[in-house]
C-alpha cells in the first residue's frame, strides 16, 4: 500500500463508490491520457483493476478494501461496475 509518497492528487480522479470501493468513473481514453501525461509521477504508486469479485471481497474485508482504495485508482474491469457507475 502507498505510504504517503504519492505525487499526484487522487481527489482529482472522478470516482463512484460501490460497496465501499472508490471505483474510477472513467473510460479507456481518459485512463490512457491520464497515464501518459502522468507516467513519471505514477512511479511507485499502483492502480487496481477491480471487478465484481474483488469489490465484494473488499466489502467483506476491510484490509483488502484499504488496498483497493489505497492506490491512485481502482479501474473498473468489465461491464457490471461500469454500468453501476454510469447509472449513478
NORQUI-V936948 format. One record per residue. N is the residue number from 1. SS is DSSP state (2 for helix, 1 for strand, 0 for the rest). Layout:
n->N ss->SS
n->N ss->SS
//
This chain:
n->1 ss->0
n->2 ss->0
n->3 ss->0
n->4 ss->0
n->5 ss->0
n->6 ss->0
n->7 ss->0
n->8 ss->0
n->9 ss->0
n->10 ss->2
n->11 ss->2
n->12 ss->2
n->13 ss->0
n->14 ss->0
n->15 ss->1
n->16 ss->1
n->17 ss->1
n->18 ss->1
n->19 ss->0
n->20 ss->0
n->21 ss->1
n->22 ss->1
n->23 ss->1
n->24 ss->1
n->25 ss->0
n->26 ss->0
n->27 ss->0
n->28 ss->2
n->29 ss->2
n->30 ss->2
n->31 ss->2
n->32 ss->2
n->33 ss->2
n->34 ss->2
n->35 ss->2
n->36 ss->2
n->37 ss->2
n->38 ss->2
n->39 ss->0
n->40 ss->0
n->41 ss->0
n->42 ss->0
n->43 ss->0
n->44 ss->0
n->45 ss->0
n->46 ss->0
n->47 ss->1
n->48 ss->1
n->49 ss->1
n->50 ss->1
n->51 ss->0
n->52 ss->2
n->53 ss->2
n->54 ss->2
n->55 ss->2
n->56 ss->2
n->57 ss->2
n->58 ss->2
n->59 ss->2
n->60 ss->2
n->61 ss->0
n->62 ss->2
n->63 ss->2
n->64 ss->2
n->65 ss->2
n->66 ss->2
n->67 ss->2
n->68 ss->2
n->69 ss->2
n->70 ss->2
n->71 ss->0
n->72 ss->0
n->73 ss->1
n->74 ss->1
n->75 ss->1
n->76 ss->1
n->77 ss->0
n->78 ss->0
n->79 ss->2
n->80 ss->2
n->81 ss->2
n->82 ss->2
n->83 ss->2
n->84 ss->2
n->85 ss->2
n->86 ss->2
n->87 ss->2
n->88 ss->0
//
